Amino acid sequence: MRARERISAAQARRIVLGAQGLIDARRRGGPVDRRHVRRTFAQVGAVQLDSVNVVARAHELSLHARLGSYDRGVPWRMQAGAELFEYWGHEASLLPVELQPLLRWRMARAEQGQGVWGGLARLNRDQPDFVEAVYAEVLARAPLTAGQLKDPGGRTGAWWGWNKGKQALEFLFWSGRLGARRRFPSFERLYDVPERILPAAVLARPTPEPADAQRELLMVAAGALGVGTAGDLADYFRLRPVEARPLVRELVEAGRLVPVQVEGWAQPGFLDPDARWPRRAGGQALLSPFDSLIWFRERASRLFDLHFRIELYTPAHQRVHGYYVLPFLLRDRIVARVDVKADRKAGVLRVLASWGEPGIEVGEVIPELGAELAALAEWLGLGDVEVGARGDLAGALRAADAAEL
């Protein structure tokens, strides 16, 4: 595709949605299988994990946004089949195994106590014999969970209730000496050595120099973002901007990134030369708060005028929109957000609050939002959607729900 010097804000949104697999209506009329999930991972490069299960887990919602109804066990079967692995990509992420060599520099830095949480680094520094004993136990007995360690140790601080053994496992995981798989559906980590988790062919690949690996990660990010600033590209795999910026310049000089000026962006943009240039957007999706489309909040604001924070970390009396809020993408705009909870015991998807974004046409949003909530409920195996009274869309959404009955 011929490079363009200037890109409109609307075109930039469509390029981004095309890159993220959110430009078109989701697949209908046939089962979603491993091929479709594999294609999504190839598009986005990293799918963030999070343990919160108020509606569904973060990775499940991100895949549902792109694929519709799918078997939630597929990603874990792909991990068991050594197609995917877990590591620190953006945050804790599921990633294609082909990216593992590109993240070894991060593992090596973690081994030296760099880029790893301070408490984990201190444990390795102050009690290396304990860490080595944990590693030896995993080598002998794996796969095992933190709770199966013979000597789990006591707690050394807050750390979400982690004991010393769990902290040692996490340090070894971060430094790449251990890998991990998840039990499904419990989401519990099972630790093992990489040789029993990753393909031998991947482990045998040469380890790139850090700068070479980071250049390739920036290109994976460019493919997943379509167009972005240097900061956008760096954030995707949590690269340090001071290291990423000169690498972005080198990629431009090599012709692997195309510099562009995007309408309304204060910083220069960089375009993936292979990015799609969609003429229209026809998709819709409820987005996880950890979805790669919006996980970089400054970019979400710039692209979609979405000012969003994850309020589950906010004291209840300070929340504005709710506890677990899903933004609603309709075509090329974020038009609403809903605070949603899966009440599995009652068999109901509860919409605790529903809010429209500034300037929306309520009549255009409500039918699509109602349909999306119904599709989410059906996928989750819930029999009904119940809309609460909170939020400026609640009345119209409840009326539409009642009319359907």
Steps between C-alpha positions, in 0.01 A plus 500: 500500500635843402605701806305815579653799672181599682226282644164623625391413852216286361733309269745443785221345708408265217864400445530426872178298509610306193831417664328397823248268333204719596412662168238252377193333639599182680490161338159335495359178365767256609708393798800699609794263516872504571577654160298811580657536844845452347427773245396739776823441691694557179320833458530642850826336610411500869178441693510630856407272788328607819350295780184710553200289399205732565374445144766279344877516513674774304643277227161334452329834447772616259459187289119520517515860376673376183357152452159494663394177670798267534614212720689658790720195535659548156781740606603265780500202266719707268731572792511131588583434134791749519344754262463767770698582810456732794745775584526871567408644160293810567417386850453128569400381154437202278733521202587296191802281581690655209545813711687324781852569365409869467430518874813330630667837558220576748560168672873570522438842652258351751770252604711804587214658693412753226141560394366250752287588802722615784387241755581214263844640425569545871407140573741376234774731628454429870401132491650345186524156659123495559434603138735228376328243721163595347647468152644158582162385631324609182765326292440177693124507554341726238249594394392643832313791647627738767284317753675170426847618607641299789624819667271788393661734755325778686376832374762774462267793430166590343543349151136398463549239775793335318727289718873478446471190282257669263730800476793272415294331227402837356862620497606182322211542254593863431866409446402226255642211700144374548198514278136457592177361368149564631248253626167547329257616622661581836764731345761372749862506385691173466875561495747295302835538326490653149631178344173330591281789388652655187584330168859388470528686169410829670742445788776418249468832320788743557438771758489838322687800630263714712481779242424253218231330709343832592493611136307187414261551792439855375410355161261250660347795683474698175317211337260477794441875523497590130613853573636650820742742657841386622348492848213280381742255340721488809209449739366195320775276639592734785829612346676793659431808280860616532611171341213476252518843337839458327391154386185649345720746310714212375190313382389810308843533340484134399156552342326266743286778649343789310490840674159668476318796649166404648234768536480619860814321619765719658769235448608346166335176402661187358312273263543130442559482121284187484207653689152475353328824395132415566242729342242433768460337838220255569587331825370525853630359825503534876865547593686370800663779703826320411435474126797591281286753313475717811761378751717810438268766641666801336463333159135409569432864579677617184329249271152475647471793743460229765601610847507173685636358820456160658286583801518158665818635659311808624315513835129442443393851607738653244388299198329692221391232254523177699716210612565302179419724207507389136524768229273435202652534152251568221650527152792741549393668826484419869139597562414367847627318806323250722571371849427129466495200732434135420269370770567134436288373787191683373584440133487874423732755343449807714556842344555700816548830317498617138646826374516671163806683377461874424320583177355159421160440346326281758260352246790377287690348791233320703401222253862402434597522866202288599588241236862491617399449862267219397777335298738527796243346733436212260874428468534498879212257531275751675132494427413868530627859506373725779563874468533709814388859539839671528644699210368732230428213257326284756145615429523451124684169538245368748213608275660323203554189713136506610383544141694187400302304760 
